[in-house]
Amino acid sequence: MILSDRDIRKAISSGRVKIEPEQELALLHIHASSMDLHLGNIFKLYEHSKFSVLDPKKPESFIGNTRTITIADGDPFIVQPGEFVLGATREKITVPDDLVVRVEGRSSLGRLGIIIHSTAGFVDPGFSGTITLEISNINRLPVALYPGMRVCQLAFETMTSPAETPYALKPGSKYQGQMLPEESRLAQDVEFSSKR
């Protein structure tokens, strides 16, 4: 069951869902069945000129293969046509053990050709951190994004019962506590681990 606007507000005011920093609470846009989050200032771009392929069996091909760019508030970050970059939400969110969160792009950005997530549109119960955004521009024109703009919407869904092993307690929860856009940690998956 998806939480309504009144239940989203209630979950935040009671502390079940935590949004940090607290000054961001006044800036939240809560809609009938979702809540918007804002774009952070830090982006990571893959250095395609240094590596020919990103290979899950060769973690050195993608670990450390990004450069970080910090954009000042008010300045644009230009996403070129066909470009893929990692961004993050300005807000850190902490999800209780009995809710899951769906991350979706905003329709207004989609109409410009901006995709906010490739596949990672799901936040597990027990997760705490910023949400890494997998930003793509499928338009033929560059698109300017600005730190602080509303960039994605979250829908909260109630689970049938609290998770037995929430993300924070899951062995190998690779992204718990992240604050920056995080590159893939696929190399830590059991099927790619050298300890297999």
Long-range contacts (C-beta under 8 A, 24 or more apart in sequence): 1-157, 1-158, 2-33, 2-155, 2-156, 2-157, 3-33, 3-99, 3-155, 3-156, 3-157, 3-158, 4-32, 4-33, 5-30, 5-31, 5-32, 5-33, 7-156, 8-34, 8-35, 8-156, 11-96, 11-99, 11-156, 16-96, 16-99, 17-93, 17-94, 17-95, 17-96, 17-99, 17-156, 18-92, 18-93, 18-94, 18-128, 19-91, 19-92, 19-93, 20-91, 20-92, 20-93, 20-94, 21-91, 21-92, 24-90, 24-91, 29-150, 31-153, 33-155, 34-104, 34-153, 34-154, 34-155, 35-153, 35-154, 35-156, 36-106, 36-150, 36-151, 36-152, 36-153, 36-154, 37-89, 37-90, 37-91, 37-93, 37-131, 37-150, 37-151, 37-152, 37-153, 37-154, 38-89, 38-90, 38-91, 38-147, 38-148, 38-149, 38-150, 38-151, 39-87, 39-89, 39-90, 39-133, 39-145, 39-146, 39-147, 39-148, 39-149, 39-150, 39-151, 40-87, 40-88, 40-89, 40-90, 40-130, 40-147, 40-181, 41-70, 41-71, 41-72, 41-73, 41-90, 41-147, 42-68, 42-69, 42-70, 42-71, 42-87, 42-88, 42-180, 42-181, 43-68, 43-69, 43-70, 43-71, 43-77, 43-85, 43-86, 43-87, 43-135, 43-181, 44-68, 44-69, 44-85, 44-86, 44-87, 44-180, 44-181, 44-183, 45-69, 45-83, 45-85, 45-86, 46-84, 54-184, 56-186, 56-187, 56-189, 56-192, 57-192, 59-186, 59-187, 59-192, 62-183, 62-184, 62-186, 62-187, 63-183, 63-187, 64-183, 65-183, 66-183, 68-180, 71-147, 72-147, 73-146, 73-147, 73-148, 74-146, 74-147, 75-146, 75-147, 76-144, 76-145, 76-146, 77-144, 77-145, 77-146, 77-147, 78-142, 78-143, 78-144, 78-145, 79-114, 79-135, 79-136, 79-137, 79-142, 79-143, 79-144, 79-145, 80-137, 80-142, 81-113, 81-137, 81-138, 81-139, 81-140, 81-141, 81-142, 82-136, 82-137, 82-138, 83-136, 83-137, 84-118, 84-134, 84-135, 84-136, 85-135, 86-132, 86-133, 86-134, 86-135, 86-181, 86-182, 86-183, 87-132, 87-133, 87-135, 87-145, 87-151, 87-181, 88-130, 88-131, 88-132, 88-133, 88-178, 88-179, 88-180, 88-181, 88-182, 89-130, 89-131, 89-133, 89-151, 89-152, 90-130, 90-147, 90-148, 91-130, 92-128, 92-129, 92-130, 92-179, 93-123, 93-127, 93-128, 93-129, 93-130, 93-131, 93-154, 94-127, 94-128, 95-123, 95-124, 95-125, 95-126, 95-127, 95-128, 95-167, 96-125, 96-126, 96-162, 97-125, 97-126, 97-162, 97-163, 97-166, 98-125, 98-158, 98-159, 98-161, 98-162, 98-163, 99-125, 99-156, 99-157, 99-158, 99-159, 100-124, 100-125, 100-156, 100-157, 100-159, 101-127, 101-154, 101-155, 101-156, 101-157, 102-154, 102-155, 102-156, 102-157, 103-131, 103-152, 103-153, 103-154, 104-152, 104-153, 104-154, 104-155, 105-151, 105-152, 105-153, 106-150, 106-151, 106-152, 106-153, 109-151, 112-139, 112-143, 113-137, 113-138, 113-139, 113-140, 113-141, 113-143, 114-139, 114-143, 114-145, 116-151, 116-152, 117-152, 123-154, 124-163, 124-166, 124-167, 124-170, 125-159, 125-162, 125-163, 125-166, 125-167, 126-163, 126-166, 126-167, 126-168, 126-169, 126-170, 127-166, 127-167, 127-168, 127-173, 127-175, 127-176, 128-168, 128-176, 128-177, 129-175, 129-176, 129-177, 129-178, 129-179, 130-178, 130-179, 130-180, 132-175, 132-178, 132-181, 132-182, 133-181
